Amino acid sequence: MTASVNLLVDLMEAFVSGRDRSMAHVDRIEGLLIEHFQDSELFEELSPAVASYRPGGGDHLLDEEDLASEFRYALRRLLEEGDVGADSA
């Protein structure tokens, strides 16, 4: 796996585990997706969820558990399939 995939896995695992579910953390994940995964299926799948996240949720927003569920699914795919279209960074 590339360094960007490894970093994405680490960041999503930190969110799923509850170590960091802050907006700043999710913003970092979003930035990584934009910078390194923009031409991938992973970007297409995660971007709407990440953009819809707010701690505590709300109307038409994802809360912590909703986004953790999205990340769990993405992590399974990443760990099973390896590189999912990330650039070589």
TORKOLBA-604220 format. One record per residue: x, y, z of N, C-alpha, C, O in turn; residue in one letter. Coordinates in Angstrom, 2 decimals. Example, Ala and Ser with C-alpha at 12.3 -4.5 7.8 and 13.67 -1.06 7.14 Angstrom:
2
@neast->13.19 | nnorth->-5.69 | nup->7.80 | caeast->12.30 | canorth->-4.50 | caup->7.80 | ceast->13.20 | cnorth->-3.30 | cup->7.80 | oeast->14.24 | onorth->-3.32 | oup->8.46 | residuo->A
@neast->12.85 | nnorth->-2.25 | nup->7.08 | caeast->13.67 | canorth->-1.06 | caup->7.14 | ceast->12.90 | cnorth->0.03 | cup->7.87 | oeast->13.41 | onorth->1.14 | oup->8.04 | residuo->S
//
This chain:
89
@neast->0.84 | nnorth->-1.19 | nup->0.00 | caeast->0.00 | canorth->0.00 | caup->0.00 | ceast->0.88 | cnorth->1.25 | cup->0.00 | oeast->1.99 | onorth->1.24 | oup->0.53 | residuo->M
@neast->0.38 | nnorth->2.29 | nup->-0.59 | caeast->1.12 | canorth->3.54 | caup->-0.63 | ceast->1.06 | cnorth->4.25 | cup->0.72 | oeast->0.26 | onorth->3.91 | oup->1.58 | residuo->T
@neast->1.92 | nnorth->5.24 | nup->0.87 | caeast->1.94 | canorth->6.01 | caup->2.11 | ceast->0.60 | cnorth->6.71 | cup->2.34 | oeast->0.14 | onorth->6.80 | oup->3.48 | residuo->A
@neast->-0.02 | nnorth->7.20 | nup->1.28 | caeast->-1.30 | canorth->7.90 | caup->1.44 | ceast->-2.41 | cnorth->6.93 | cup->1.86 | oeast->-3.30 | onorth->7.31 | oup->2.62 | residuo->S
@neast->-2.37 | nnorth->5.70 | nup->1.37 | caeast->-3.35 | canorth->4.69 | caup->1.79 | ceast->-3.12 | cnorth->4.34 | cup->3.26 | oeast->-4.07 | onorth->4.25 | oup->4.03 | residuo->V
@neast->-1.86 | nnorth->4.15 | nup->3.64 | caeast->-1.56 | canorth->3.85 | caup->5.05 | ceast->-2.03 | cnorth->4.96 | cup->5.97 | oeast->-2.58 | onorth->4.68 | oup->7.04 | residuo->N
@neast->-1.81 | nnorth->6.21 | nup->5.58 | caeast->-2.25 | canorth->7.34 | caup->6.40 | ceast->-3.77 | cnorth->7.37 | cup->6.49 | oeast->-4.32 | onorth->7.59 | oup->7.57 | residuo->L
@neast->-4.45 | nnorth->7.15 | nup->5.37 | caeast->-5.91 | canorth->7.15 | caup->5.38 | ceast->-6.43 | cnorth->6.06 | cup->6.30 | oeast->-7.36 | onorth->6.29 | oup->7.07 | residuo->L
@neast->-5.84 | nnorth->4.87 | nup->6.24 | caeast->-6.24 | canorth->3.77 | caup->7.12 | ceast->-6.05 | cnorth->4.18 | cup->8.58 | oeast->-6.95 | onorth->3.98 | oup->9.40 | residuo->V
@neast->-4.90 | nnorth->4.76 | nup->8.91 | caeast->-4.64 | canorth->5.19 | caup->10.29 | ceast->-5.66 | cnorth->6.22 | cup->10.76 | oeast->-6.16 | onorth->6.14 | oup->11.89 | residuo->D
@neast->-5.97 | nnorth->7.19 | nup->9.91 | caeast->-6.92 | canorth->8.24 | caup->10.28 | ceast->-8.32 | cnorth->7.68 | cup->10.47 | oeast->-9.01 | onorth->8.04 | oup->11.43 | residuo->L
@neast->-8.75 | nnorth->6.82 | nup->9.56 | caeast->-10.08 | canorth->6.24 | caup->9.70 | ceast->-10.16 | cnorth->5.32 | cup->10.91 | oeast->-11.18 | onorth->5.30 | oup->11.60 | residuo->M
@neast->-9.10 | nnorth->4.56 | nup->11.19 | caeast->-9.09 | canorth->3.70 | caup->12.38 | ceast->-9.18 | cnorth->4.54 | cup->13.66 | oeast->-9.85 | onorth->4.13 | oup->14.61 | residuo->E
@neast->-8.53 | nnorth->5.68 | nup->13.68 | caeast->-8.60 | canorth->6.57 | caup->14.86 | ceast->-10.03 | cnorth->7.06 | cup->15.06 | oeast->-10.49 | onorth->7.18 | oup->16.19 | residuo->A
@neast->-10.73 | nnorth->7.36 | nup->13.97 | caeast->-12.12 | canorth->7.80 | caup->14.08 | ceast->-13.00 | cnorth->6.65 | cup->14.55 | oeast->-13.79 | onorth->6.82 | oup->15.48 | residuo->F
@neast->-12.88 | nnorth->5.50 | nup->13.92 | caeast->-13.72 | canorth->4.35 | caup->14.26 | ceast->-13.54 | cnorth->3.95 | cup->15.72 | oeast->-14.51 | onorth->3.62 | oup->16.39 | residuo->V
@neast->-12.30 | nnorth->3.98 | nup->16.21 | caeast->-12.03 | canorth->3.58 | caup->17.59 | ceast->-12.52 | cnorth->4.60 | cup->18.60 | oeast->-12.63 | onorth->4.30 | oup->19.79 | residuo->S
@neast->-12.81 | nnorth->5.80 | nup->18.14 | caeast->-13.25 | canorth->6.86 | caup->19.04 | ceast->-12.12 | cnorth->7.72 | cup->19.56 | oeast->-12.36 | onorth->8.64 | oup->20.34 | residuo->G
@neast->-10.87 | nnorth->7.44 | nup->19.14 | caeast->-9.74 | canorth->8.24 | caup->19.61 | ceast->-9.85 | cnorth->9.69 | cup->19.17 | oeast->-9.45 | onorth->10.60 | oup->19.90 | residuo->R
@neast->-10.39 | nnorth->9.92 | nup->17.97 | caeast->-10.54 | canorth->11.30 | caup->17.49 | ceast->-11.71 | cnorth->11.36 | cup->16.51 | oeast->-11.64 | onorth->10.84 | oup->15.40 | residuo->D
@neast->-12.77 | nnorth->12.00 | nup->16.95 | caeast->-13.95 | canorth->12.17 | caup->16.10 | ceast->-14.26 | cnorth->13.66 | cup->15.90 | oeast->-15.40 | onorth->14.05 | oup->15.63 | residuo->R
@neast->-13.23 | nnorth->14.46 | nup->16.03 | caeast->-13.39 | canorth->15.91 | caup->15.89 | ceast->-13.57 | cnorth->16.31 | cup->14.42 | oeast->-13.24 | onorth->15.56 | oup->13.51 | residuo->S
@neast->-14.11 | nnorth->17.50 | nup->14.23 | caeast->-14.24 | canorth->18.04 | caup->12.88 | ceast->-12.86 | cnorth->18.22 | cup->12.25 | oeast->-12.70 | onorth->17.99 | oup->11.05 | residuo->M
@neast->-11.88 | nnorth->18.64 | nup->13.04 | caeast->-10.53 | canorth->18.83 | caup->12.50 | ceast->-9.98 | cnorth->17.52 | cup->11.95 | oeast->-9.32 | onorth->17.50 | oup->10.91 | residuo->A
@neast->-10.23 | nnorth->16.43 | nup->12.65 | caeast->-9.76 | canorth->15.12 | caup->12.21 | ceast->-10.45 | cnorth->14.71 | cup->10.90 | oeast->-9.80 | onorth->14.23 | oup->9.97 | residuo->H
@neast->-11.75 | nnorth->14.90 | nup->10.84 | caeast->-12.50 | canorth->14.56 | caup->9.63 | ceast->-12.09 | cnorth->15.49 | cup->8.48 | oeast->-12.04 | onorth->15.05 | oup->7.33 | residuo->V
@neast->-11.79 | nnorth->16.73 | nup->8.78 | caeast->-11.29 | canorth->17.64 | caup->7.75 | ceast->-9.96 | cnorth->17.15 | cup->7.18 | oeast->-9.71 | onorth->17.29 | oup->5.99 | residuo->D
@neast->-9.13 | nnorth->16.59 | nup->8.03 | caeast->-7.85 | canorth->16.04 | caup->7.56 | ceast->-8.09 | cnorth->14.85 | cup->6.64 | oeast->-7.43 | onorth->14.70 | oup->5.61 | residuo->R
@neast->-9.04 | nnorth->14.00 | nup->7.00 | caeast->-9.40 | canorth->12.86 | caup->6.14 | ceast->-9.92 | cnorth->13.38 | cup->4.80 | oeast->-9.54 | onorth->12.87 | oup->3.74 | residuo->I
@neast->-10.79 | nnorth->14.38 | nup->4.85 | caeast->-11.34 | canorth->14.94 | caup->3.62 | ceast->-10.23 | cnorth->15.52 | cup->2.73 | oeast->-10.24 | onorth->15.31 | oup->1.51 | residuo->E
@neast->-9.30 | nnorth->16.22 | nup->3.32 | caeast->-8.18 | canorth->16.78 | caup->2.56 | ceast->-7.34 | cnorth->15.70 | cup->1.91 | oeast->-6.92 | onorth->15.83 | oup->0.76 | residuo->G
@neast->-7.09 | nnorth->14.63 | nup->2.63 | caeast->-6.33 | canorth->13.51 | caup->2.09 | ceast->-7.07 | cnorth->12.86 | cup->0.93 | oeast->-6.46 | onorth->12.51 | oup->-0.09 | residuo->L
@neast->-8.38 | nnorth->12.69 | nup->1.08 | caeast->-9.18 | canorth->12.13 | caup->-0.01 | ceast->-9.09 | cnorth->13.01 | cup->-1.26 | oeast->-8.93 | onorth->12.50 | oup->-2.37 | residuo->L
@neast->-9.20 | nnorth->14.31 | nup->-1.08 | caeast->-9.15 | canorth->15.23 | caup->-2.22 | ceast->-7.77 | cnorth->15.22 | cup->-2.87 | oeast->-7.66 | onorth->15.19 | oup->-4.09 | residuo->I
@neast->-6.74 | nnorth->15.23 | nup->-2.05 | caeast->-5.37 | canorth->15.34 | caup->-2.58 | ceast->-4.88 | cnorth->14.05 | cup->-3.23 | oeast->-4.18 | onorth->14.11 | oup->-4.25 | residuo->E
@neast->-5.23 | nnorth->12.89 | nup->-2.68 | caeast->-4.62 | canorth->11.65 | caup->-3.15 | ceast->-5.58 | cnorth->10.62 | cup->-3.74 | oeast->-5.13 | onorth->9.65 | oup->-4.34 | residuo->H
@neast->-6.88 | nnorth->10.81 | nup->-3.60 | caeast->-7.82 | canorth->9.78 | caup->-4.03 | ceast->-8.92 | cnorth->10.31 | cup->-4.95 | oeast->-9.91 | onorth->9.61 | oup->-5.18 | residuo->F
@neast->-8.76 | nnorth->11.51 | nup->-5.47 | caeast->-9.85 | canorth->12.16 | caup->-6.18 | ceast->-10.36 | cnorth->11.37 | cup->-7.40 | oeast->-11.53 | onorth->11.49 | oup->-7.75 | residuo->Q
@neast->-9.53 | nnorth->10.58 | nup->-8.02 | caeast->-9.95 | canorth->9.82 | caup->-9.19 | ceast->-10.29 | cnorth->8.37 | cup->-8.86 | oeast->-10.23 | onorth->7.51 | oup->-9.73 | residuo->D
@neast->-10.65 | nnorth->8.10 | nup->-7.61 | caeast->-10.91 | canorth->6.72 | caup->-7.19 | ceast->-12.36 | cnorth->6.51 | cup->-6.77 | oeast->-13.08 | onorth->7.46 | oup->-6.47 | residuo->S
@neast->-12.76 | nnorth->5.25 | nup->-6.75 | caeast->-14.08 | canorth->4.90 | caup->-6.23 | ceast->-14.20 | cnorth->5.27 | cup->-4.76 | oeast->-15.26 | onorth->5.69 | oup->-4.30 | residuo->E
@neast->-13.11 | nnorth->5.11 | nup->-4.04 | caeast->-13.12 | canorth->5.44 | caup->-2.61 | ceast->-13.52 | cnorth->6.89 | cup->-2.39 | oeast->-14.30 | onorth->7.20 | oup->-1.49 | residuo->L
@neast->-12.99 | nnorth->7.79 | nup->-3.22 | caeast->-13.34 | canorth->9.20 | caup->-3.12 | ceast->-14.84 | cnorth->9.38 | cup->-3.36 | oeast->-15.52 | onorth->10.09 | oup->-2.62 | residuo->F
@neast->-15.34 | nnorth->8.73 | nup->-4.40 | caeast->-16.76 | canorth->8.84 | caup->-4.73 | ceast->-17.64 | cnorth->8.32 | cup->-3.60 | oeast->-18.72 | onorth->8.87 | oup->-3.34 | residuo->E
@neast->-17.20 | nnorth->7.27 | nup->-2.93 | caeast->-17.99 | canorth->6.66 | caup->-1.86 | ceast->-17.93 | cnorth->7.46 | cup->-0.56 | oeast->-18.95 | onorth->7.60 | oup->0.12 | residuo->E
@neast->-16.75 | nnorth->7.97 | nup->-0.21 | caeast->-16.59 | canorth->8.60 | caup->1.10 | ceast->-16.84 | cnorth->10.10 | cup->1.11 | oeast->-17.21 | onorth->10.65 | oup->2.15 | residuo->L
@neast->-16.65 | nnorth->10.77 | nup->0.00 | caeast->-16.78 | canorth->12.23 | caup->-0.01 | ceast->-18.14 | cnorth->12.72 | cup->0.49 | oeast->-18.18 | onorth->13.63 | oup->1.32 | residuo->S
@neast->-19.26 | nnorth->12.16 | nup->0.01 | caeast->-20.55 | canorth->12.65 | caup->0.53 | ceast->-20.71 | cnorth->12.43 | cup->2.04 | oeast->-21.26 | onorth->13.27 | oup->2.74 | residuo->P
@neast->-20.22 | nnorth->11.30 | nup->2.52 | caeast->-20.34 | canorth->11.00 | caup->3.95 | ceast->-19.50 | cnorth->11.96 | cup->4.78 | oeast->-19.96 | onorth->12.49 | oup->5.79 | residuo->A
@neast->-18.27 | nnorth->12.19 | nup->4.35 | caeast->-17.36 | canorth->13.08 | caup->5.08 | ceast->-17.92 | cnorth->14.51 | cup->5.07 | oeast->-17.88 | onorth->15.20 | oup->6.09 | residuo->V
@neast->-18.43 | nnorth->14.94 | nup->3.93 | caeast->-18.98 | canorth->16.29 | caup->3.82 | ceast->-20.24 | cnorth->16.47 | cup->4.65 | oeast->-20.59 | onorth->17.59 | oup->5.02 | residuo->A
@neast->-20.94 | nnorth->15.37 | nup->4.94 | caeast->-22.20 | canorth->15.43 | caup->5.69 | ceast->-22.02 | cnorth->15.20 | cup->7.18 | oeast->-23.00 | onorth->15.16 | oup->7.92 | residuo->S
@neast->-20.78 | nnorth->15.06 | nup->7.63 | caeast->-20.53 | canorth->14.76 | caup->9.04 | ceast->-20.55 | cnorth->16.02 | cup->9.90 | oeast->-19.97 | onorth->17.05 | oup->9.55 | residuo->Y
@neast->-21.23 | nnorth->15.91 | nup->11.02 | caeast->-21.15 | canorth->16.90 | caup->12.10 | ceast->-21.29 | cnorth->16.14 | cup->13.41 | oeast->-22.17 | onorth->15.29 | oup->13.53 | residuo->R
@neast->-20.44 | nnorth->16.41 | nup->14.39 | caeast->-20.61 | canorth->15.76 | caup->15.68 | ceast->-22.04 | cnorth->15.97 | cup->16.19 | oeast->-22.53 | onorth->17.10 | oup->16.25 | residuo->P
@neast->-22.69 | nnorth->14.90 | nup->16.56 | caeast->-24.07 | canorth->14.99 | caup->17.02 | ceast->-25.09 | cnorth->14.88 | cup->15.92 | oeast->-26.29 | onorth->14.76 | oup->16.19 | residuo->G
@neast->-24.64 | nnorth->14.92 | nup->14.66 | caeast->-25.55 | canorth->14.77 | caup->13.52 | ceast->-26.48 | cnorth->15.95 | cup->13.36 | oeast->-26.10 | onorth->17.10 | oup->13.63 | residuo->G
@neast->-27.71 | nnorth->15.67 | nup->12.93 | caeast->-28.70 | canorth->16.71 | caup->12.68 | ceast->-29.45 | cnorth->16.37 | cup->11.42 | oeast->-29.24 | onorth->15.33 | oup->10.81 | residuo->G
@neast->-30.34 | nnorth->17.27 | nup->11.02 | caeast->-31.11 | canorth->17.06 | caup->9.80 | ceast->-30.17 | cnorth->16.91 | cup->8.60 | oeast->-29.36 | onorth->17.80 | oup->8.32 | residuo->D
@neast->-30.29 | nnorth->15.80 | nup->7.91 | caeast->-29.51 | canorth->15.50 | caup->6.70 | ceast->-28.00 | cnorth->15.43 | cup->6.96 | oeast->-27.21 | onorth->15.58 | oup->6.03 | residuo->H
@neast->-27.60 | nnorth->15.21 | nup->8.21 | caeast->-26.19 | canorth->15.11 | caup->8.56 | ceast->-25.91 | cnorth->13.75 | cup->9.18 | oeast->-26.79 | onorth->13.12 | oup->9.76 | residuo->L
@neast->-24.67 | nnorth->13.32 | nup->9.06 | caeast->-24.24 | canorth->12.07 | caup->9.69 | ceast->-23.65 | cnorth->12.37 | cup->11.06 | oeast->-22.96 | onorth->13.37 | oup->11.24 | residuo->L
@neast->-23.93 | nnorth->11.50 | nup->12.03 | caeast->-23.31 | canorth->11.64 | caup->13.34 | ceast->-22.09 | cnorth->10.71 | cup->13.41 | oeast->-21.70 | onorth->10.11 | oup->12.42 | residuo->D
@neast->-21.51 | nnorth->10.61 | nup->14.60 | caeast->-20.29 | canorth->9.84 | caup->14.79 | ceast->-20.45 | cnorth->8.38 | cup->14.39 | oeast->-19.61 | onorth->7.82 | oup->13.68 | residuo->E
@neast->-21.53 | nnorth->7.76 | nup->14.82 | caeast->-21.71 | canorth->6.34 | caup->14.51 | ceast->-22.00 | cnorth->6.10 | cup->13.03 | oeast->-21.56 | onorth->5.09 | oup->12.46 | residuo->E
@neast->-22.72 | nnorth->7.02 | nup->12.40 | caeast->-22.99 | canorth->6.89 | caup->10.97 | ceast->-21.68 | cnorth->6.93 | cup->10.17 | oeast->-21.45 | onorth->6.09 | oup->9.29 | residuo->D
@neast->-20.83 | nnorth->7.90 | nup->10.48 | caeast->-19.57 | canorth->8.01 | caup->9.75 | ceast->-18.63 | cnorth->6.87 | cup->10.09 | oeast->-17.91 | onorth->6.38 | oup->9.22 | residuo->L
@neast->-18.63 | nnorth->6.43 | nup->11.35 | caeast->-17.81 | canorth->5.28 | caup->11.73 | ceast->-18.22 | cnorth->4.05 | cup->10.92 | oeast->-17.36 | onorth->3.27 | oup->10.52 | residuo->A
@neast->-19.49 | nnorth->3.87 | nup->10.69 | caeast->-19.98 | canorth->2.76 | caup->9.89 | ceast->-19.47 | cnorth->2.86 | cup->8.45 | oeast->-19.03 | onorth->1.86 | oup->7.88 | residuo->S
@neast->-19.51 | nnorth->4.05 | nup->7.87 | caeast->-18.98 | canorth->4.25 | caup->6.52 | ceast->-17.48 | cnorth->3.93 | cup->6.48 | oeast->-17.01 | onorth->3.28 | oup->5.55 | residuo->E
@neast->-16.76 | nnorth->4.38 | nup->7.50 | caeast->-15.32 | canorth->4.13 | caup->7.54 | ceast->-15.01 | cnorth->2.65 | cup->7.74 | oeast->-14.06 | onorth->2.14 | oup->7.15 | residuo->F
@neast->-15.80 | nnorth->1.94 | nup->8.55 | caeast->-15.58 | canorth->0.50 | caup->8.73 | ceast->-15.68 | cnorth->-0.24 | cup->7.40 | oeast->-14.86 | onorth->-1.09 | oup->7.08 | residuo->R
@neast->-16.69 | nnorth->0.11 | nup->6.63 | caeast->-16.87 | canorth->-0.50 | caup->5.31 | ceast->-15.66 | cnorth->-0.18 | cup->4.41 | oeast->-15.12 | onorth->-1.07 | oup->3.75 | residuo->Y
@neast->-15.26 | nnorth->1.08 | nup->4.38 | caeast->-14.12 | canorth->1.48 | caup->3.56 | ceast->-12.83 | cnorth->0.78 | cup->4.01 | oeast->-12.03 | onorth->0.36 | oup->3.18 | residuo->A
@neast->-12.64 | nnorth->0.67 | nup->5.32 | caeast->-11.45 | canorth->-0.01 | caup->5.83 | ceast->-11.42 | cnorth->-1.47 | cup->5.41 | oeast->-10.36 | onorth->-1.98 | oup->5.03 | residuo->L
@neast->-12.56 | nnorth->-2.15 | nup->5.47 | caeast->-12.60 | canorth->-3.54 | caup->5.01 | ceast->-12.16 | cnorth->-3.63 | cup->3.56 | oeast->-11.36 | onorth->-4.50 | oup->3.20 | residuo->R
@neast->-12.67 | nnorth->-2.74 | nup->2.73 | caeast->-12.29 | canorth->-2.75 | caup->1.31 | ceast->-10.81 | cnorth->-2.46 | cup->1.13 | oeast->-10.12 | onorth->-3.15 | oup->0.38 | residuo->R
@neast->-10.31 | nnorth->-1.45 | nup->1.81 | caeast->-8.90 | canorth->-1.09 | caup->1.69 | ceast->-7.99 | cnorth->-2.23 | cup->2.11 | oeast->-7.00 | onorth->-2.54 | oup->1.44 | residuo->L
@neast->-8.32 | nnorth->-2.86 | nup->3.22 | caeast->-7.46 | canorth->-3.92 | caup->3.74 | ceast->-7.56 | cnorth->-5.20 | cup->2.92 | oeast->-6.61 | onorth->-5.97 | oup->2.86 | residuo->L
@neast->-8.71 | nnorth->-5.43 | nup->2.30 | caeast->-8.88 | canorth->-6.62 | caup->1.45 | ceast->-8.30 | cnorth->-6.40 | cup->0.06 | oeast->-7.67 | onorth->-7.29 | oup->-0.50 | residuo->E
@neast->-8.51 | nnorth->-5.21 | nup->-0.50 | caeast->-8.13 | canorth->-4.94 | caup->-1.88 | ceast->-6.79 | cnorth->-4.23 | cup->-2.02 | oeast->-6.22 | onorth->-4.21 | oup->-3.11 | residuo->E
@neast->-6.28 | nnorth->-3.66 | nup->-0.93 | caeast->-5.01 | canorth->-2.92 | caup->-1.02 | ceast->-5.24 | cnorth->-1.55 | cup->-1.61 | oeast->-6.20 | onorth->-0.87 | oup->-1.26 | residuo->G
@neast->-4.36 | nnorth->-1.16 | nup->-2.51 | caeast->-4.41 | canorth->0.16 | caup->-3.13 | ceast->-5.69 | cnorth->0.33 | cup->-3.93 | oeast->-6.04 | onorth->-0.53 | oup->-4.75 | residuo->D
@neast->-6.38 | nnorth->1.43 | nup->-3.71 | caeast->-7.69 | canorth->1.65 | caup->-4.36 | ceast->-7.68 | cnorth->2.90 | cup->-5.22 | oeast->-8.65 | onorth->3.65 | oup->-5.26 | residuo->V
@neast->-6.58 | nnorth->3.11 | nup->-5.91 | caeast->-6.53 | canorth->4.24 | caup->-6.81 | ceast->-5.86 | cnorth->5.48 | cup->-6.25 | oeast->-6.02 | onorth->6.57 | oup->-6.81 | residuo->G
@neast->-5.13 | nnorth->5.34 | nup->-5.17 | caeast->-4.42 | canorth->6.48 | caup->-4.61 | ceast->-3.23 | cnorth->6.81 | cup->-5.51 | oeast->-2.72 | onorth->5.95 | oup->-6.23 | residuo->A
@neast->-2.80 | nnorth->8.06 | nup->-5.46 | caeast->-1.59 | canorth->8.40 | caup->-6.19 | ceast->-0.41 | cnorth->7.77 | cup->-5.48 | oeast->-0.58 | onorth->7.09 | oup->-4.47 | residuo->D
@neast->0.77 | nnorth->7.98 | nup->-5.98 | caeast->1.93 | canorth->7.28 | caup->-5.44 | ceast->2.58 | cnorth->7.96 | cup->-4.25 | oeast->3.65 | onorth->7.54 | oup->-3.82 | residuo->S
@neast->1.97 | nnorth->9.01 | nup->-3.71 | caeast->2.56 | canorth->9.73 | caup->-2.57 | ceast->2.54 | cnorth->8.90 | cup->-1.32 | oeast->2.99 | onorth->9.35 | oup->-0.26 | residuo->A
//
